[in-house]
Amino acid sequence: MANVKVHLREIIKYVLLLGLGIQVVLGAIGLALWLRNAESVGTIVRAVACMVVCGGIGYIFLRLWNREGSRCLYIWGTLGTLAMPNVLHTCLSADKHSGVLVLFCFILIGVLWLKERYSSGKMQLSVFLITLLAVLGVCGLSGEQASLATQMVSRFCYPQLNGDILNIPEDLLDEVGYLETREAVRVADGIETILYPSLLERYKDKDIANSVCYELATYGLLNYTKSNVTNMIWDVAGYNFPLLVSTLQLQGLGYDAVTGHNYGTLTKHMGEYTFFYWGYSVVFYCMASVLSILTAILYGIDYREADIRILLLLEAAVLCLVLQGAGLFDYKNLAFVQFLWMGYVLRCLKKTENKDE
């Protein structure tokens, strides 16, 4: 039995390393194709600069997250993470999502460092609460700054009202306007861009417009409870497992999201290569996840208090993104989760190198 575990350890190690190496190569090809089709030299400079910054911050996070292992392993893990389609797209787009990725890494690096610096329970709790507020603030930057009223209508009424408008009570339908509501619920951001402006124009009062939105949101919450819960579960799963859920959405499962637009952008820059690149990345993601879980079961993985705190911060950010509205899931909003996933993979790789067990 001991020999079987030793051989299995070697198999897991080399399969993960080989898979990671292939991912790095495919990501490099994708990067070259993206840059070749860039619109200008300035776009190339911004994209490369963003890659360097995200890679540097990600490398520091991985080292602090594991605190052991060779430097080459962390470099390889950082390159492998940057080579994943969702992270590569986030970096190369060089927009607010890239900034959010960097800020998240900075904040969680701070959590790990402060955990080592301060050991008292009260100090750790204070640091955690301050960091939680910072994460929620950064999360707010990753979404559109819509009013709470429009976010609630979007969350509880989209896309269920599309095709079901006539079931709205007549007095409420008169308040929101039939034509405006019909047009608004056809697209994910229609509540904010179509319905809310029309309410402001009609009532000339922001408080009244918000009140009408809350009435409509309450109607959606009470009448589409099952659909709302299902869609929120899809969004939560999407931010925790972006590649898997995005792939399912591309196959027609789930409900409206930004995934199709993002995949179209990748295709625009990378052409038919996108299909193979994305497909391999999903296979590697699943394979590495299964092998990491198997390693943890067979050989044991040490979990630390900082692990739980960072996971709690991540879920707080996920909750905020989910409550910003329905149909707005975007894998670029929380690309940091891929670095977190790679941290666990590297921890398992380190375990396979331990010859004493």
Backbone hydrogen bonds in HBPLUS format (Angstrom, degrees):
<---DONOR---> <-ACCEPTOR-->    atom                        ^
c    i                          cat <-CA-CA->   ^        H-A-AA   ^      H-
h    n   atom  resd res      DA  || num        DHA   H-A  angle D-A-AA Bond
n    s   type  num  typ     dist DA aas  dist angle  dist       angle   num
A0005-LYS N   A0001-MET O   3.05 MM   4  6.36 156.2  2.11 148.2 153.9     1
A0006-VAL N   A0002-ALA O   2.99 MM   4  6.28 148.5  2.09 144.1 153.2     2
A0007-HIS N   A0003-ASN O   2.91 MM   4  6.17 166.7  1.93 155.1 157.5     3
A0008-LEU N   A0004-VAL O   2.84 MM   4  5.97 158.0  1.89 147.5 154.7     4
A0009-ARG N   A0005-LYS O   2.89 MM   4  5.96 148.1  1.99 137.5 146.1     5
A0010-GLU N   A0006-VAL O   3.12 MM   4  6.46 153.3  2.19 146.0 152.2     6
A0011-ILE N   A0007-HIS O   2.95 MM   4  6.25 157.6  2.00 150.0 156.3     7
A0012-ILE N   A0008-LEU O   2.93 MM   4  6.14 169.0  1.94 154.1 156.5     8
A0013-LYS N   A0009-ARG O   3.01 MM   4  6.17 161.0  2.05 145.9 151.6     9
A0014-TYR N   A0010-GLU O   3.04 MM   4  6.25 172.6  2.05 156.0 156.2    10
A0015-VAL N   A0011-ILE O   2.93 MM   4  5.99 156.3  1.99 152.3 159.5    11
A0016-LEU N   A0012-ILE O   3.01 MM   4  6.07 164.0  2.03 149.3 153.6    12
A0017-LEU N   A0013-LYS O   3.00 MM   4  6.22 162.3  2.03 148.9 154.3    13
A0018-LEU N   A0014-TYR O   2.89 MM   4  5.87 159.1  1.93 140.6 146.8    14
A0019-GLY N   A0015-VAL O   2.88 MM   4  5.96 163.9  1.90 146.8 152.0    15
A0020-LEU N   A0016-LEU O   2.86 MM   4  5.95 155.6  1.92 146.0 153.1    16
A0021-GLY N   A0017-LEU O   2.91 MM   4  6.08 152.3  1.99 142.1 149.8    17
A0022-ILE N   A0018-LEU O   2.98 MM   4  6.27 160.4  2.01 154.4 158.5    18
A0023-GLN N   A0019-GLY O   3.02 MM   4  6.22 155.2  2.08 143.3 150.4    19
A0024-VAL N   A0020-LEU O   2.99 MM   4  6.28 153.1  2.06 148.0 154.6    20
A0025-VAL N   A0021-GLY O   3.08 MM   4  6.38 160.0  2.12 149.4 154.3    21
A0026-LEU N   A0022-ILE O   2.91 MM   4  6.16 167.0  1.93 156.4 159.7    22
A0027-GLY N   A0023-GLN O   2.87 MM   4  6.00 154.9  1.93 146.2 153.7    23
A0028-ALA N   A0024-VAL O   2.93 MM   4  6.15 150.2  2.02 145.6 153.5    24
A0029-ILE N   A0025-VAL O   3.04 MM   4  6.37 152.9  2.11 149.3 156.2    25
A0030-GLY N   A0026-LEU O   2.93 MM   4  6.20 159.9  1.97 147.3 153.1    26
A0031-LEU N   A0027-GLY O   2.84 MM   4  6.06 152.2  1.91 146.5 154.2    27
A0032-ALA N   A0028-ALA O   2.97 MM   4  6.22 157.7  2.03 144.8 150.2    28
A0033-LEU N   A0029-ILE O   2.96 MM   4  6.25 158.2  2.00 152.3 158.0    29
A0034-TRP N   A0030-GLY O   2.94 MM   4  6.12 158.9  1.98 148.2 154.1    30
A0035-LEU N   A0031-LEU O   2.95 MM   4  6.17 169.9  1.96 156.2 158.2    31
A0036-ARG N   A0032-ALA O   2.93 MM   4  6.02 148.2  2.03 142.0 151.3    32
A0037-ASN N   A0033-LEU O   3.19 MM   4  6.39 144.6  2.32 142.6 150.1    33
A0037-ASN N   A0034-TRP O   3.20 MM   3  5.38 128.0  2.48  98.7 111.2    34
A0038-ALA N   A0035-LEU O   3.18 MM   3  4.92 164.3  2.21 102.0 104.4    35
A0044-ILE N   A0040-SER O   3.25 MM   4  6.62 152.8  2.33 142.5 149.2    36
A0045-VAL N   A0041-VAL O   2.95 MM   4  6.26 160.6  1.98 155.3 160.2    37
A0046-ARG N   A0042-GLY O   2.98 MM   4  6.20 165.0  2.01 151.0 154.5    38
A0047-ALA N   A0043-THR O   2.98 MM   4  6.11 160.0  2.02 146.4 152.3    39
A0048-VAL N   A0044-ILE O   2.92 MM   4  6.10 169.0  1.94 156.1 158.8    40
A0049-ALA N   A0045-VAL O   2.92 MM   4  6.00 163.1  1.95 149.2 154.7    41
A0050-CYS N   A0046-ARG O   2.91 MM   4  6.02 155.3  1.97 144.8 151.7    42
A0051-MET N   A0047-ALA O   2.94 MM   4  6.20 151.4  2.02 145.4 153.5    43
A0052-VAL N   A0048-VAL O   2.97 MM   4  6.26 158.8  2.01 151.9 156.9    44
A0053-VAL N   A0049-ALA O   2.98 MM   4  6.22 165.7  2.00 152.0 155.6    45
A0054-CYS N   A0050-CYS O   2.91 MM   4  5.98 171.8  1.92 151.8 154.6    46
A0055-GLY N   A0051-MET O   2.85 MM   4  5.86 155.6  1.91 144.3 152.0    47
A0056-GLY N   A0052-VAL O   2.90 MM   4  6.04 158.4  1.94 147.8 153.4    48
A0057-ILE N   A0053-VAL O   2.98 MM   4  6.20 171.2  1.98 158.8 160.5    49
A0058-GLY N   A0054-CYS O   2.86 MM   4  5.86 155.9  1.92 142.6 150.6    50
A0059-TYR N   A0055-GLY O   2.88 MM   4  5.97 150.7  1.96 143.8 151.3    51
A0060-ILE N   A0056-GLY O   3.15 MM   4  6.43 159.7  2.19 146.6 151.1    52
A0061-PHE N   A0057-ILE O   3.02 MM   4  6.30 160.0  2.06 149.3 154.9    53
A0062-LEU N   A0058-GLY O   2.95 MM   4  6.21 163.0  1.98 151.6 155.4    54
A0063-ARG N   A0059-TYR O   3.04 MM   4  6.29 156.5  2.09 150.2 156.2    55
A0064-LEU N   A0060-ILE O   3.02 MM   4  6.25 163.9  2.04 153.6 157.7    56
A0065-TRP N   A0061-PHE O   2.76 MM   4  5.86 151.0  1.84 151.7 161.2    57
A0066-ASN N   A0062-LEU O   3.10 MM   4  6.19 151.5  2.19 143.0 148.0    58
A0067-ARG N   A0063-ARG O   2.67 MM   4  5.36 152.2  1.74 145.0 154.9    59
A0073-LEU N   A0070-SER O   3.16 MM   3  5.33 125.0  2.48  97.8 110.7    60
A0074-TYR N   A0070-SER O   3.41 MM   4  6.86 151.7  2.50 145.0 151.3    61
A0075-ILE N   A0071-ARG O   2.98 MM   4  6.29 159.5  2.02 154.2 160.3    62
A0076-TRP N   A0072-CYS O   2.84 MM   4  5.99 164.3  1.87 150.9 155.4    63
A0077-GLY N   A0073-LEU O   2.89 MM   4  6.04 153.2  1.96 141.1 149.1    64
A0078-THR N   A0074-TYR O   2.84 MM   4  6.03 153.4  1.91 146.4 153.4    65
A0079-LEU N   A0075-ILE O   2.95 MM   4  6.21 165.1  1.98 153.7 157.2    66
A0080-GLY N   A0076-TRP O   2.89 MM   4  6.06 154.3  1.96 144.4 152.3    67
A0081-THR N   A0077-GLY O   2.94 MM   4  6.14 147.9  2.05 142.5 150.5    68
A0082-LEU N   A0078-THR O   2.95 MM   4  6.23 166.6  1.97 153.8 157.2    69
A0083-ALA N   A0079-LEU O   2.97 MM   4  6.08 132.5  2.20 138.4 151.2    70
A0084-MET N   A0081-THR O   3.08 MM   3  5.44 163.2  2.11 110.4 115.8    71
A0088-LEU N   A0084-MET O   2.85 MM   4  5.93 173.7  1.86 170.4 172.4    72
A0089-HIS N   A0085-PRO O   2.89 MM   4  5.89 159.8  1.93 145.1 150.9    73
A0090-THR N   A0086-ASN O   3.13 MM   4  6.19 151.1  2.22 131.5 139.4    74
A0091-CYS N   A0087-VAL O   2.94 MM   4  6.24 159.1  1.98 154.9 159.6    75
A0092-LEU N   A0088-LEU O   2.89 MM   4  6.03 172.4  1.89 156.0 158.5    76
A0093-SER N   A0089-HIS O   2.97 MM   4  5.89 143.5  2.11 144.1 151.8    77
A0094-ALA N   A0091-CYS O   3.14 MM   3  5.54 144.1  2.28 107.1 116.7    78
A0098-SER N   A0095-ASP O   3.05 MM   3  5.56 130.8  2.30 110.6 122.1    79
A0099-GLY N   A0095-ASP O   3.41 MM   4  6.88 154.5  2.48 146.9 153.8    80
A0100-VAL N   A0096-LYS O   2.94 MM   4  6.27 151.5  2.02 149.1 156.9    81
A0101-LEU N   A0097-HIS O   2.99 MM   4  6.26 153.2  2.06 144.8 151.6    82
A0102-VAL N   A0098-SER O   3.09 MM   4  6.41 160.8  2.13 150.5 154.4    83
A0103-LEU N   A0099-GLY O   2.92 MM   4  6.14 163.0  1.95 150.0 155.0    84
A0104-PHE N   A0100-VAL O   2.87 MM   4  6.01 160.9  1.91 151.7 156.5    85
A0105-CYS N   A0101-LEU O   3.13 MM   4  6.35 163.5  2.16 147.4 151.7    86
A0106-PHE N   A0102-VAL O   2.93 MM   4  6.19 159.9  1.97 151.2 157.1    87
A0107-ILE N   A0103-LEU O   2.90 MM   4  6.12 165.6  1.92 154.3 157.5    88
A0108-LEU N   A0104-PHE O   2.99 MM   4  6.20 167.2  2.01 156.1 159.0    89
A0109-ILE N   A0105-CYS O   2.85 MM   4  5.96 145.6  1.97 146.9 156.6    90
A0110-GLY N   A0106-PHE O   2.98 MM   4  6.25 150.9  2.06 144.8 152.8    91
A0111-VAL N   A0107-ILE O   3.02 MM   4  6.45 141.7  2.17 139.7 150.5    92
A0112-LEU N   A0108-LEU O   3.12 MM   4  6.37 162.1  2.15 144.4 147.4    93
A0113-TRP N   A0109-ILE O   2.92 MM   4  6.17 161.2  1.95 152.8 158.4    94
A0114-LEU N   A0110-GLY O   2.87 MM   4  5.91 168.3  1.89 150.8 154.4    95
A0115-LYS N   A0111-VAL O   2.95 MM   4  6.02 146.5  2.06 142.6 152.0    96
A0116-GLU N   A0112-LEU O   3.29 MM   4  6.56 145.1  2.42 138.7 146.1    97
A0116-GLU N   A0113-TRP O   3.11 MM   3  5.27 124.6  2.43  97.9 111.1    98
A0117-ARG N   A0113-TRP O   2.98 MM   4  6.24 146.3  2.09 143.7 154.2    99
A0118-TYR N   A0114-LEU O   2.86 MM   4  5.80 173.3  1.86 153.5 154.6   100
A0124-GLN N   A0120-SER O   3.01 MM   4  6.23 159.9  2.05 153.3 159.2   101
A0125-LEU N   A0121-GLY O   2.97 MM   4  6.19 154.8  2.03 147.5 154.4   102
A0126-SER N   A0122-LYS O   2.97 MM   4  6.21 160.2  2.01 149.2 154.2   103
A0127-VAL N   A0123-MET O   2.94 MM   4  6.15 164.1  1.96 151.4 155.8   104
A0128-PHE N   A0124-GLN O   2.90 MM   4  6.06 155.3  1.96 144.8 152.0   105
A0129-LEU N   A0125-LEU O   2.96 MM   4  6.20 160.7  2.00 151.9 156.1   106
A0130-ILE N   A0126-SER O   3.00 MM   4  6.20 164.5  2.02 153.4 157.5   107
A0131-THR N   A0127-VAL O   2.92 MM   4  6.03 157.4  1.97 146.1 153.1   108
A0132-LEU N   A0128-PHE O   2.80 MM   4  6.01 147.7  1.91 145.0 154.6   109
A0133-LEU N   A0129-LEU O   3.08 MM   4  6.39 157.3  2.13 147.5 151.8   110
A0134-ALA N   A0130-ILE O   3.04 MM   4  6.36 151.7  2.12 143.2 151.5   111
A0135-VAL N   A0131-THR O   2.84 MM   4  6.12 157.1  1.89 152.3 158.1   112
A0136-LEU N   A0132-LEU O   2.96 MM   4  6.22 160.9  2.00 151.5 156.5   113
A0137-GLY N   A0133-LEU O   2.95 MM   4  6.14 149.3  2.04 142.6 151.2   114
A0138-VAL N   A0134-ALA O   2.90 MM   4  6.19 160.3  1.94 151.6 156.4   115
A0139-CYS N   A0135-VAL O   2.81 MM   4  6.00 153.9  1.87 147.0 155.2   116
A0140-GLY N   A0136-LEU O   3.00 MM   4  6.24 142.7  2.15 137.4 146.5   117
A0140-GLY N   A0137-GLY O   3.12 MM   3  5.09 120.8  2.48  91.7 106.1   118
A0141-LEU N   A0137-GLY O   3.27 MM   4  6.69 137.9  2.46 137.9 148.4   119
A0141-LEU N   A0138-VAL O   2.97 MM   3  5.11 127.2  2.25  97.7 111.9   120
A0142-SER N   A0139-CYS O   3.06 MM   3  5.21 139.3  2.23  99.9 111.5   121
A0143-GLY N   A0140-GLY O   3.44 MM   3  5.69 161.9  2.48 104.6 109.6   122
A0146-ALA N   A0144-GLU O   2.90 MM   2  5.67 137.0  2.09 102.8  90.9   123
A0151-GLN N   A0147-SER O   3.05 MM   4  6.31 155.4  2.12 150.4 158.1   124
A0152-MET N   A0148-LEU O   2.97 MM   4  6.20 153.1  2.05 149.6 155.7   125
A0153-VAL N   A0149-ALA O   3.08 MM   4  6.39 158.8  2.12 148.6 154.2   126
A0154-SER N   A0150-THR O   2.93 MM   4  6.05 165.5  1.95 148.4 152.8   127
A0155-ARG N   A0151-GLN O   2.88 MM   4  6.02 157.5  1.93 144.5 151.1   128
A0156-PHE N   A0152-MET O   3.01 MM   4  6.10 159.9  2.05 149.9 154.0   129
A0157-CYS N   A0153-VAL O   2.81 MM   4  5.45 138.5  1.98 149.4 156.5   130
A0158-TYR N   A0154-SER O   3.30 MM   4  5.26 150.5  2.39 125.6 129.4   131
A0161-LEU N   A0157-CYS O   2.98 MM   4  5.71 166.1  2.00 167.1 164.2   132
A0162-ASN N   A0159-PRO O   3.07 MM   3  5.57 148.9  2.17 113.5 122.6   133
A0164-ASP N   A0161-LEU O   2.92 MM   3  4.79 166.6  1.93 115.2 118.5   134
A0167-ASN N   A0164-ASP O   3.25 MM   3  5.79 160.6  2.28 113.0 118.8   135
A0168-ILE N   A0165-ILE O   2.97 MM   3  5.64 167.2  1.98 122.4 126.6   136
A0173-LEU N   A0169-PRO O   2.88 MM   4  6.11 158.7  1.93 158.5 165.8   137
A0174-ASP N   A0170-GLU O   2.93 MM   4  6.13 148.2  2.03 145.1 153.1   138
A0175-GLU N   A0171-ASP O   3.20 MM   4  6.44 143.9  2.33 134.7 143.8   139
A0175-GLU N   A0172-LEU O   3.09 MM   3  5.03 119.3  2.48  91.5 106.7   140
A0176-VAL N   A0172-LEU O   3.07 MM   4  6.39 157.0  2.12 153.8 158.4   141
A0177-GLY N   A0173-LEU O   2.83 MM   4  5.67 148.1  1.93 143.0 152.3   142
A0181-THR N   A0177-GLY O   3.07 MM   4  6.08 160.5  2.10 146.4 152.2   143
A0182-ARG N   A0178-TYR O   2.89 MM   4  6.04 160.7  1.92 154.2 160.0   144
A0183-GLU N   A0179-LEU O   3.09 MM   4  6.31 159.6  2.13 149.0 153.5   145
A0184-ALA N   A0180-GLU O   2.91 MM   4  6.04 151.9  1.99 143.7 152.5   146
A0185-VAL N   A0181-THR O   3.09 MM   4  6.18 158.5  2.14 155.2 156.8   147
A0186-ARG N   A0183-GLU O   3.40 MM   3  5.63 163.3  2.43 107.3 110.9   148
A0190-GLY N   A0187-VAL O   3.14 MM   3  5.17 163.7  2.17 110.3 113.0   149
A0193-THR N   A0189-ASP O   3.05 MM   4  6.21 164.9  2.07 154.6 159.5   150
A0194-ILE N   A0190-GLY O   2.77 MM   4  5.13 148.9  1.86 136.3 141.9   151
A0195-LEU N   A0190-GLY O   3.12 MM   5  6.56 155.2  2.18 149.5 157.0   152
A0196-TYR N   A0191-ILE O   2.90 MM   5  6.02 161.3  1.93 160.3 164.8   153
A0198-SER N   A0194-ILE O   3.25 MM   4  6.34 152.8  2.33 142.2 149.8   154
A0199-LEU N   A0195-LEU O   3.00 MM   4  6.32 148.2  2.10 151.3 160.7   155
A0200-LEU N   A0196-TYR O   2.98 MM   4  6.30 157.8  2.03 155.2 161.1   156
A0201-GLU N   A0197-PRO O   2.95 MM   4  6.18 153.6  2.02 145.1 152.4   157
A0202-ARG N   A0198-SER O   2.95 MM   4  6.10 147.5  2.05 139.9 148.7   158
A0203-TYR N   A0199-LEU O   2.92 MM   4  6.01 174.2  1.93 155.8 157.1   159
A0204-LYS N   A0200-LEU O   2.85 MM   4  5.21 140.4  2.01 133.3 142.3   160
A0209-ALA N   A0205-ASP O   3.10 MM   4  6.35 162.8  2.13 150.4 155.6   161
A0210-ASN N   A0206-LYS O   2.89 MM   4  6.10 158.7  1.93 150.2 155.9   162
A0211-SER N   A0207-ASP O   2.91 MM   4  6.09 152.7  1.99 142.8 150.7   163
A0212-VAL N   A0208-ILE O   2.95 MM   4  6.26 158.1  2.00 154.1 158.5   164
A0213-CYS N   A0209-ALA O   3.06 MM   4  6.31 155.0  2.12 144.4 151.5   165
A0214-TYR N   A0210-ASN O   2.90 MM   4  6.20 154.4  1.96 150.9 157.7   166
A0215-GLU N   A0211-SER O   3.04 MM   4  6.34 149.8  2.13 144.4 152.5   167
A0216-LEU N   A0212-VAL O   3.02 MM   4  6.33 158.7  2.07 149.2 154.5   168
A0217-ALA N   A0213-CYS O   2.80 MM   4  6.05 154.8  1.86 149.7 157.6   169
A0218-THR N   A0214-TYR O   2.88 MM   4  6.04 153.5  1.95 144.7 151.3   170
A0219-TYR N   A0215-GLU O   3.02 MM   4  6.29 153.2  2.09 144.7 152.0   171
A0220-GLY N   A0216-LEU O   3.00 MM   4  6.31 159.6  2.05 147.7 152.7   172
A0221-LEU N   A0217-ALA O   2.86 MM   4  6.08 157.1  1.91 149.6 156.1   173
A0222-LEU N   A0218-THR O   3.02 MM   4  6.15 159.6  2.06 149.0 153.3   174
A0223-ASN N   A0219-TYR O   3.02 MM   4  6.05 148.0  2.12 147.9 156.4   175
A0224-TYR N   A0220-GLY O   2.91 MM   4  5.52 143.3  2.05 144.2 149.4   176
A0228-ASN N   A0224-TYR O   2.87 MM   4  6.04 159.9  1.91 157.3 163.7   177
A0229-VAL N   A0225-THR O   2.97 MM   4  6.18 162.0  2.00 155.3 159.5   178
A0230-THR N   A0226-LYS O   2.99 MM   4  6.21 163.5  2.02 150.0 154.8   179
A0231-ASN N   A0227-SER O   2.90 MM   4  6.09 165.3  1.92 152.0 155.7   180
A0232-MET N   A0228-ASN O   2.92 MM   4  6.06 155.4  1.99 147.1 154.0   181
A0233-ILE N   A0229-VAL O   2.97 MM   4  6.18 151.2  2.05 146.8 154.5   182
A0234-TRP N   A0230-THR O   3.04 MM   4  6.38 152.8  2.12 145.9 153.4   183
A0235-ASP N   A0231-ASN O   3.02 MM   4  6.34 154.8  2.08 145.1 151.4   184
A0236-VAL N   A0232-MET O   2.89 MM   4  6.14 163.9  1.91 152.1 156.2   185
A0237-ALA N   A0233-ILE O   2.89 MM   4  6.03 166.1  1.91 151.4 155.6   186
A0238-GLY N   A0234-TRP O   2.84 MM   4  5.99 145.9  1.96 140.9 151.3   187
A0239-TYR N   A0235-ASP O   3.06 MM   4  6.38 156.0  2.12 154.2 157.4   188
A0240-ASN N   A0236-VAL O   3.19 MM   4  6.39 140.2  2.35 142.1 152.9   189
A0241-PHE N   A0237-ALA O   2.73 MM   4  5.74 151.3  1.81 151.9 159.7   190
A0245-VAL N   A0241-PHE O   3.11 MM   4  6.23 178.9  2.11 170.2 169.9   191
A0246-SER N   A0242-PRO O   2.92 MM   4  5.80 157.3  1.97 144.2 151.6   192
A0247-THR N   A0243-LEU O   3.04 MM   4  6.11 152.7  2.12 141.4 148.3   193
A0248-LEU N   A0244-LEU O   3.08 MM   4  6.42 155.3  2.14 148.1 154.7   194
A0249-GLN N   A0245-VAL O   2.91 MM   4  6.18 154.2  1.97 149.9 157.3   195
A0250-LEU N   A0246-SER O   2.93 MM   4  6.20 150.1  2.02 145.5 153.5   196
A0251-GLN N   A0247-THR O   3.17 MM   4  6.43 127.0  2.47 135.1 148.5   197
A0251-GLN N   A0248-LEU O   3.06 MM   3  5.04 136.2  2.26  94.5 107.3   198
A0253-LEU N   A0248-LEU O   3.02 MM   5  5.42 160.7  2.05 149.0 143.2   199
A0252-GLY N   A0249-GLN O   2.97 MM   3  5.07 161.2  2.00 107.6 111.5   200
A0258-VAL N   A0329-PHE O   3.03 MM  71  5.91 163.4  2.05 154.8 159.7   201
A0262-ASN N   A0258-VAL O   3.00 MM   4  6.31 162.5  2.03 158.0 163.5   202
A0263-TYR N   A0259-THR O   2.85 MM   4  6.08 165.6  1.87 160.5 164.0   203
A0264-GLY N   A0260-GLY O   2.94 MM   4  6.08 150.1  2.03 141.0 149.7   204
A0265-THR N   A0261-HIS O   2.98 MM   4  6.29 144.6  2.10 145.0 154.3   205
A0265-THR N   A0262-ASN O   3.10 MM   3  5.07 120.3  2.47  92.9 107.6   206
A0266-LEU N   A0262-ASN O   3.04 MM   4  6.44 155.3  2.11 150.0 156.1   207
A0267-THR N   A0263-TYR O   2.93 MM   4  6.20 158.5  1.98 147.9 154.1   208
A0268-LYS N   A0264-GLY O   2.89 MM   4  6.09 148.0  1.99 141.9 150.8   209
A0269-HIS N   A0265-THR O   3.18 MM   4  6.48 148.8  2.28 145.3 151.9   210
A0270-MET N   A0266-LEU O   2.72 MM   4  5.80 152.2  1.80 154.0 163.3   211
A0271-GLY N   A0267-THR O   2.68 MM   4  4.61 141.8  1.82 129.2 133.4   212
A0274-THR N   A0271-GLY O   3.18 MM   3  6.03 164.3  2.21 121.9 125.2   213
A0275-PHE N   A0272-GLU O   3.24 MM   3  5.92 138.4  2.42 115.1 121.9   214
A0277-TYR N   A0273-TYR O   2.95 MM   4  6.07 173.1  1.95 163.5 165.7   215
A0278-TRP N   A0274-THR O   2.80 MM   4  5.77 169.8  1.81 153.1 156.3   216
A0279-GLY N   A0275-PHE O   2.99 MM   4  5.98 159.3  2.03 140.9 147.7   217
A0280-TYR N   A0276-PHE O   2.92 MM   4  6.10 166.1  1.94 155.5 157.9   218
A0281-SER N   A0277-TYR O   3.14 MM   4  6.26 161.9  2.17 145.4 150.7   219
A0282-VAL N   A0278-TRP O   3.06 MM   4  6.34 154.4  2.13 152.9 158.9   220
A0283-VAL N   A0279-GLY O   3.12 MM   4  6.38 161.0  2.15 148.1 153.2   221
A0284-PHE N   A0280-TYR O   2.78 MM   4  6.04 164.2  1.81 160.1 164.4   222
A0285-TYR N   A0281-SER O   2.89 MM   4  5.97 155.7  1.95 142.5 149.7   223
A0286-CYS N   A0282-VAL O   3.00 MM   4  6.23 163.8  2.02 151.4 154.6   224
A0287-MET N   A0283-VAL O   2.87 MM   4  6.03 167.3  1.89 152.3 156.5   225
A0288-ALA N   A0284-PHE O   2.80 MM   4  5.83 171.6  1.81 154.0 156.8   226
A0289-SER N   A0285-TYR O   3.03 MM   4  6.07 152.5  2.11 140.5 148.4   227
A0290-VAL N   A0286-CYS O   2.97 MM   4  6.19 164.2  2.00 153.4 156.9   228
A0291-LEU N   A0287-MET O   2.95 MM   4  6.17 168.6  1.96 156.1 159.3   229
A0292-SER N   A0288-ALA O   2.89 MM   4  5.94 150.1  1.98 141.8 150.2   230
A0293-ILE N   A0289-SER O   2.98 MM   4  6.21 158.2  2.03 148.1 153.8   231
A0294-LEU N   A0290-VAL O   2.91 MM   4  6.15 157.7  1.96 148.7 155.5   232
A0295-THR N   A0291-LEU O   2.88 MM   4  6.07 153.5  1.95 142.7 149.8   233
A0296-ALA N   A0292-SER O   2.95 MM   4  6.20 158.2  2.00 147.3 152.9   234
A0297-ILE N   A0293-ILE O   2.98 MM   4  6.25 149.8  2.07 146.5 154.6   235
A0298-LEU N   A0294-LEU O   2.93 MM   4  6.13 165.7  1.95 153.8 157.4   236
A0299-TYR N   A0295-THR O   2.82 MM   4  5.64 165.2  1.84 151.9 156.9   237
A0300-GLY N   A0296-ALA O   2.98 MM   4  4.49 131.5  2.22 109.4 119.7   238
A0307-ASP N   A0304-ARG O   3.05 MM   3  5.31 133.6  2.27 102.0 114.2   239
A0309-ARG N   A0305-GLU O   3.23 MM   4  6.58 161.0  2.27 150.4 155.6   240
A0310-ILE N   A0306-ALA O   2.96 MM   4  6.10 163.7  1.99 152.0 155.6   241
A0311-LEU N   A0307-ASP O   3.00 MM   4  6.19 156.7  2.06 148.2 155.1   242
A0312-LEU N   A0308-ILE O   2.93 MM   4  6.14 150.2  2.02 145.8 154.0   243
A0313-LEU N   A0309-ARG O   2.97 MM   4  6.26 154.5  2.04 146.1 152.8   244
A0314-LEU N   A0310-ILE O   2.90 MM   4  6.12 154.1  1.97 145.9 153.3   245
A0315-GLU N   A0311-LEU O   2.95 MM   4  6.22 159.6  1.99 148.0 152.6   246
A0316-ALA N   A0312-LEU O   2.95 MM   4  6.18 146.8  2.07 144.2 153.5   247
A0317-ALA N   A0313-LEU O   3.05 MM   4  6.33 155.6  2.12 147.2 153.0   248
A0318-VAL N   A0314-LEU O   2.91 MM   4  6.22 154.7  1.98 148.1 155.9   249
A0319-LEU N   A0315-GLU O   2.93 MM   4  6.10 158.6  1.98 144.8 149.8   250
A0320-CYS N   A0316-ALA O   3.14 MM   4  6.42 157.4  2.19 145.1 150.5   251
A0321-LEU N   A0317-ALA O   3.05 MM   4  6.32 160.5  2.09 151.8 156.8   252
A0322-VAL N   A0318-VAL O   2.90 MM   4  6.13 156.4  1.96 152.6 159.5   253
A0323-LEU N   A0319-LEU O   3.03 MM   4  6.23 155.9  2.09 149.0 154.7   254
A0324-GLN N   A0321-LEU O   3.24 MM   3  5.28 154.9  2.31  99.7 107.3   255
A0333-ASN N   A0330-ASP O   2.92 MM   3  5.63 161.5  1.96 124.7 130.1   256
A0337-VAL N   A0334-LEU O   3.18 MM   3  6.18 163.6  2.21 126.7 128.5   257
A0338-GLN N   A0335-ALA O   3.05 MM   3  5.86 160.4  2.09 122.6 127.4   258
A0339-PHE N   A0336-PHE O   2.83 MM   3  5.37 131.4  2.07 115.0 127.5   259
A0340-LEU N   A0336-PHE O   3.22 MM   4  6.65 155.3  2.28 151.2 158.6   260
A0341-TRP N   A0337-VAL O   2.96 MM   4  6.19 154.9  2.03 142.5 149.0   261
A0342-MET N   A0338-GLN O   2.96 MM   4  6.17 157.3  2.01 141.8 147.9   262
A0343-GLY N   A0339-PHE O   2.91 MM   4  6.17 142.8  2.05 142.3 152.5   263
A0344-TYR N   A0340-LEU O   3.35 MM   4  6.79 147.7  2.46 144.9 151.1   264
A0344-TYR N   A0341-TRP O   3.14 MM   3  5.41 123.3  2.47 101.6 114.2   265
A0345-VAL N   A0341-TRP O   3.11 MM   4  6.49 155.2  2.18 147.2 154.7   266
A0346-LEU N   A0342-MET O   2.84 MM   4  6.07 162.7  1.87 156.1 159.6   267
A0347-ARG N   A0343-GLY O   3.02 MM   4  6.17 147.1  2.13 137.5 146.9   268
A0348-CYS N   A0344-TYR O   2.99 MM   4  6.27 149.3  2.09 144.6 152.1   269
A0349-LEU N   A0345-VAL O   2.87 MM   4  6.20 150.6  1.95 145.8 155.0   270
A0350-LYS N   A0346-LEU O   2.86 MM   4  6.08 156.0  1.91 147.6 153.5   271
A0351-LYS N   A0347-ARG O   3.11 MM   4  6.35 143.0  2.25 133.7 143.5   272
A0352-THR N   A0348-CYS O   3.07 MM   4  6.44 142.6  2.22 144.1 153.4   273
A0352-THR N   A0349-LEU O   3.11 MM   3  5.16 123.3  2.44  94.9 108.9   274
A0353-GLU N   A0350-LYS O   3.13 MM   3  5.23 144.4  2.26  98.6 109.1   275
A0354-ASN N   A0351-LYS O   3.21 MM   3  5.37 160.0  2.25 104.9 111.0   276
